[in-house]
Amino acid sequence: MFSKFVSIGDRVELQAISRGGEEQDEVVKIYISEVQDILSEDSIEIKMPVEKSKLILLPVDSEFDMIFYTASGLFQCLARITDRYKSNNVYLLLMELTSNLRKYQRREFYRLRCALEMHTRSLQESEIQTIESRQPYALAKGLPLKQSVVVDISGGGLRFLSTERYEKGSLLYCCYHLMNGGEHKKYEIICKVLGTVELDNRPGTFEHRVQYYDMDPEVREEIIKYIFEEERKSRQKMRFGRE
């Protein structure tokens, strides 16, 4: 079944499986790879992830949730790293599939890596009360905004960097622009902070993980459409680069 849907060269997203006792709100790291070879229906080779030109040495025996981006859509399964090695000058991970492959329907949770300028601020108490009471609301105008950078975006939320530290559970006003119908469209959304960590290599810079709060379904669909269009463009560039 695996080789019926997944092909060599397909993009793979790996997310470590959290174990009991770990902090559930910790920012979860996503690694990007590519299928190098399909050895059997339960064993594959993928390229070792690379970040900033450095190999990421994921440990043997660690387990991951894997999402495959194929011509037939998204598929998901669980897998364990059983070996690491170099073959024909390519660094590889040998993955043992530990669950059946299944169709991945929750497209809003696919994260697109990006570098997108955004402006944020904490909501005023009056704004929060109005929003939480489900009453019609208008955001206060003219309040100072902090500049930030979105580093990945999905239809369910986003991850961004800022010199401002926002508390877990707080509600934020977030504003950014995306290409929609060939034009830059402004998106003003409310987000809830799920987790915040200070970067080890950049003291004073904080990584925030947020989810959209009470988002209009049509706006969510626009964001998802943008994400999949950008992914399609990226895949086309990768194919042309290999030809």
N, C-alpha and C positions, 0 to 999 in steps of 0.2 A: 504493500500500500504506500509506503514512504516514497519509493522511487517513482510512483505513478504521479505524484503531485509536486515533489521537490526535485529541482534540477541543480546540476553543478553550476556555480556562479550566482545562485540566488543569495540575496542578502539575508543575514541572520542577526537577530537582536537577542542578547543574552542578559538575563536578570537573575542575580543570585537568589536562591530560595532561602528565606529567613527561617531560622530554627527557633524552637521554643526558648523563651527567656530573653530573646533579643528585643531591643527597643523597636516597637512596631512603627513609630513615626519617624524613624531614622531615614534620611534621604537615601533612596536605593539607587545604586550605580547601574547604569545601562552600558553594555559593551556592544559594539558593532563588529560583525565579522562577515564571512562569506563561505558558502559551501565549496570545499576544494574537491572532495570525492565522496561518493556513496559506496561504501565497502559492502554493506549488506542492508537488510531491512531494519536492523537495530544497531548499526555502527556506521558512523560517518566521520570524515575529516573536515575540519573547518580551519580557516586561517586564524592565527593568533591575533587578537585585537591589537591595534596600534593607536596610541594617542600622542600627539605632538612629536611624531617620528620615533616614539619609543614603544617597544613591545611591552604588552601587559602580560606578565607571567601569572596567569590564573592557576591556582594550586590544583594538583592532581587530587582526585576524589571529591572535589567540590561539585555541588549540584546546581543546576541552572534551569530556569524556565526559558525555553527557546521559542522565538516567533520567527517564522520563515515568510519572506515576501516573495511570492511565486506568481507565475503568469495566471494561475487559477485563484489568486486571492491570498489571504493570510491563513497560515496554519500554525498550530502550537503543539508542543510536547515538552516533557521533562527529560533531562539528560544529565549524565555524570562524566566528568573528565577522567579518562583512564590512562592517558599518556600525553606527553609533550615531546616533540622532536622536530628536527629539520630535515626536509627532503627537497632535493633539487633547488636549494637556496631559498626555500619557503618554510617559515616556521608554522607548525601545525599543532592543532589539538585533536586528539582522538576522543570522540564523544560516543558514549554508550547511551542509547535511548532507553529510558526507564518507564515510559508511558506510551500509549498509542497516540498517533498523530490525529489531531482533530481540527475542524474548521474553527478559525478564530473570528468571532462575530463582533467583538467589542472594539470596533475600529477607532472609537474616540480615544482609546488609551494608547494608540500608536504615537510615539514621541518623535517629532522631527527636530533634529539638531539645527540650530540657527544662531545668528548673532543679530538680534532685533532690538532696536532702541525702544524703550518704554518709559513712561512716567507714572509714578505711584505716589500715593499718600494714604495714611490711615483715615478711616471714616470718622466723622464727628459723631458724638454720642446721639445727637438728634437724628442723624441719618441712619444709624444702626437701629434705633428704636422703630423708625418708620419702616425700614426694610424687613425687620424681623416680625413686625405685626402684619406683614403682607399688604400694606396699604400702598397706594400710588405714591411715588416719591420723585423728587428732583434733587440731584446732587448739588451741593453748595458750589458756587462758582468763585473763581479767583483765589482759591487757597493755594499755598505753595506746594509744588510737586518736586519729588526727588527723581533724578535720572537713574535709570537702571538698564540692564541688558538681559533680554530673554535668551537663554542658552538652549532650551528645548520647549516645544509647544505641542499640545495635543488637543483633542476635542473635549477633554475632561479637565484640563488645567495646564499649568506651565511651571517652569523652573527659571528663576532669574537671579542675577547678581546685583547687589546694591551695597553702598557704604552705610545705608540705614538698616538698622536691625528691627524687624517687625516680629512681634510676639506670636507664638503659636496660638491659634484660635482666633486671632484678630481678623477683622474684615478690612480689605483694602480696595481703594479705587485704582484701577489699572487702565492705562490708555496706550494703545499702539496702533500701527497701520499695517494692513495686509493688502496685497494685490487682489482685487475682486473685479472680474469682468474687464480686465485690462486697465483698471484704475486703482489708485491707492485709496482704500477705504479706512476710515477711522473707527476703531472699536473701543468703546468705553464700557468696561465690565467690572463687576464686583467679584472679588476673590477672597477665599478663606485660607489663611496660612495653616498648612499641615505640619511644617517642620522648618527649622532654621539652623544652619551651622556656619561657623566662621571658617574660612578657608585657611588651611595650615600654611600654605605658601604665600598668602596675601592677607596678613593681619589687618583687620578693619574692613574687610570685604566679606559680605555674608551671602550665602546661597540660600534662597527661599524656595520651598516647594509649596505650591498653592493649587487649589481646585476652584473652578468657577462656582459661583454661588447664585442659585436661582436664575440660571441663564435661559434666555429665550431659545427654544428649540431651533428656530430658523437661523439664529446667529451661530449656534453650535454647528449646524450643518454647513454654514458658510466656511467656518474655520476648518472643519474636516475636509471639505472640498479643496481648500487651499493647501492643506497638508499633503493630501494624496496627489495633487497636481505637482507640487514641488518634488515629491518622491518619484513621480513618474519621470520628470525632467532629469533628476539625478541618475536614475537607472539608465536612461537613454544615453547620457554622457558617458557613463561607465562602459556601456556596450560599445559605443563608438571608439572609446579610448583603447579597447582591447582589440579592435579590428585593424 
